């Protein structure tokens, strides 16, 4: 299945890419494929709704990954 991924970084603009995953893959599987540790994820959206690390993905899903936000 193909997943669209949008990753936000320090610049505020998303980097978009498409990732092929086996059917039944979860968010944690996607993060492993992207070599992105869970602690570098501040917020997840799947199809503009709240996502969790254990959510099972479907073909065509759009996953938005936003890093933790720190400020002072």
C-alpha positions as a Markdown table, in Angstrom:
| # | Residue | x | y | z |
|---|---|---|---|---|
| 1 | Unk | 0.0 | 0.0 | 0.0 |
| 2 | Unk | 1.1 | 3.6 | -0.5 |
| 3 | Unk | 1.1 | 6.2 | 2.2 |
| 4 | Unk | 1.6 | 9.9 | 1.8 |
| 5 | Unk | 3.8 | 11.4 | 4.5 |
| 6 | Unk | 4.3 | 15.1 | 5.3 |
| 7 | Unk | 7.0 | 15.8 | 7.8 |
| 8 | Unk | 7.3 | 19.3 | 9.3 |
| 9 | Unk | 10.8 | 20.5 | 10.3 |
| 10 | Unk | 12.3 | 23.6 | 11.8 |
| 11 | Unk | 11.5 | 25.6 | 8.6 |
| 12 | Unk | 7.8 | 25.2 | 9.1 |
| 13 | Unk | 7.3 | 23.8 | 5.5 |
| 14 | Unk | 6.4 | 20.1 | 5.1 |
| 15 | Unk | 8.6 | 17.7 | 3.2 |
| 16 | Unk | 6.2 | 15.4 | 1.3 |
| 17 | Unk | 7.0 | 11.9 | 0.2 |
| 18 | Unk | 5.2 | 8.6 | -0.7 |
| 19 | Unk | 6.1 | 5.5 | 1.2 |
| 20 | Unk | 5.3 | 1.9 | 0.2 |
| 21 | Unk | 4.4 | -0.4 | 3.2 |
| 22 | Unk | 2.9 | -3.9 | 3.5 |
| 23 | Unk | -0.8 | -4.1 | 4.2 |
| 24 | Unk | -1.6 | -4.1 | 7.9 |
| 25 | Unk | 1.3 | -1.7 | 8.7 |
| 26 | Unk | 1.0 | 0.6 | 11.7 |
| 27 | Unk | 2.3 | 4.1 | 12.4 |
| 28 | Unk | 5.3 | 2.5 | 14.3 |
| 29 | Unk | 6.2 | 0.5 | 11.1 |
| 30 | Unk | 6.1 | 3.7 | 9.1 |
| 31 | Unk | 8.4 | 5.5 | 11.6 |
| 32 | Unk | 10.8 | 2.6 | 11.4 |
| 33 | Unk | 10.8 | 2.8 | 7.6 |
| 34 | Unk | 11.6 | 6.5 | 7.9 |
| 35 | Unk | 14.2 | 5.8 | 10.6 |
| 36 | Unk | 12.4 | 8.3 | 12.8 |
| 37 | Unk | 12.5 | 7.6 | 16.6 |
| 38 | Unk | 9.1 | 7.9 | 18.4 |
| 39 | Unk | 10.6 | 10.6 | 20.7 |
| 40 | Unk | 11.2 | 12.8 | 17.7 |
| 41 | Unk | 7.4 | 12.9 | 17.0 |
| 42 | Unk | 5.4 | 15.5 | 18.9 |
| 43 | Unk | 2.1 | 15.2 | 17.1 |
| 44 | Unk | 0.6 | 12.8 | 14.5 |
| 45 | Unk | -2.3 | 13.3 | 12.2 |
| 46 | Unk | -3.8 | 10.6 | 9.9 |
| 47 | Unk | -6.1 | 12.0 | 7.3 |
| 48 | Unk | -6.4 | 15.2 | 9.3 |
| 49 | Unk | -7.5 | 13.3 | 12.4 |
| 50 | Unk | -5.6 | 12.4 | 15.6 |
| 51 | Unk | -3.2 | 9.4 | 15.1 |
| 52 | Unk | -1.6 | 7.0 | 17.5 |
| 53 | Unk | 1.6 | 4.9 | 17.1 |
| 54 | Unk | -0.4 | 1.7 | 17.0 |
| 55 | Unk | -3.0 | 2.8 | 14.4 |
| 56 | Unk | -3.2 | 0.5 | 11.4 |
| 57 | Unk | -2.8 | 2.4 | 8.2 |
| 58 | Unk | -4.9 | 2.0 | 5.0 |
| 59 | Unk | -3.8 | 2.5 | 1.4 |
| 60 | Unk | -3.9 | 6.2 | 0.5 |
| 61 | Unk | -3.7 | 7.5 | 4.0 |
| 62 | Unk | -2.0 | 10.8 | 4.6 |
| 63 | Unk | 0.2 | 11.0 | 7.7 |
| 64 | Unk | 1.4 | 14.3 | 9.0 |
| 65 | Unk | 4.3 | 14.2 | 11.4 |
| 66 | Unk | 5.1 | 17.3 | 13.5 |
| 67 | Unk | 8.2 | 17.4 | 15.8 |
| 68 | Unk | 8.0 | 18.3 | 19.5 |
| 69 | Unk | 7.7 | 22.0 | 20.0 |
| 70 | Unk | 9.9 | 23.7 | 22.6 |
| 71 | Unk | 9.9 | 27.3 | 23.6 |
| 72 | Unk | 10.7 | 29.6 | 26.3 |
